């Protein structure tokens, strides 16, 4: 049974199940969900807990199977926790998980908790994951995207009796807060807890949050790509500065930008050849958030724009590899900034949409 994270508390109130699977890459959300399950289990007499971390292909699953199928010597009920950091249990693990899932419902003395990273579509169609899903409760822990972060902050502040002002001042405060903690949800949680220690319940002003909240944002090149295509120039600049400070490789940042430019041109060329946009996007393996961004920006980009961007990406490729190019900065990060902002400016929302034939 699939359950959204927002529905987990309601499911737990209806009754504790004997098998739970949590999968996702957000440590804070996985920790909180697991803590909620463990807390309810402890209140119902599950006083012993064993943790098994699957370290590789040669992991001995017999110990896990033995723990899951036996009563504890020291307690009537137990929690068996299985952590699979790679998300790949292997052949033996697949068989073991299917066996555990089938026996979980009959063994009320054992609560099995499986912790996994984010899984791709193919993995979620595997037999072992299907068994976990059909015999227990699975919870997908999606990251909190940037656009949803202000509301997430509001909810967390409200849980400790705090709030920001209403109207434009409050929106400014929340945007500032989100900018400081983007991409680092665990640190965001810690900053919110700090506000609860520093200030009493009630309304928090911008000055209070500005003084207290550290800049703990973390960025990745794929989120940078989304920001560029969304035309968010200030955010793009902030993310580039953050990636440089974190020691990200210039070639990886260039690859993300150049791949988007190449994909945009290929889709544009396919449309010019008579391909419908949905088909062209599928052929270029563009989907999800990127698909929506491409649909919006393609009418804004002329063939001449894309040809110029492609040439610029080629020049920046040389710069980040140590070559000098006329009329371009010699510093790789400055060249990447120029390329990113050039594409960003063309993708920025505008009142009038240019025809693709321009």
Secondary structure by P-SEA (a helix, b strand, c coil): ccccccaaaaaaaaccccbbbbbcccaaaaaaaaaaaaaaaaaacccbbbbbbbccccccaaaaaaaaccccccccbbbbbbbbccccccaaaaaaaaaaaaaccccccbbbbbbbccccccccccaaaaaaaaabbbbbbccccccaaaaaaaaaaaaacccccccaaaaaaaaaaaaaccccaaaaaaaaaaaaaacccccccaaaaaacccccccccaaaaaaaaaacaaaaaaaaaaaaaaacccaaaaaaaaaaaaaaaaaaaaaaaacccaaaaaaaacccaaaaaaaaaccccccaaaaaaaaaaaaaaaaaaaccccccccccaaaaaaaaaaaaaaaaccccccccccc
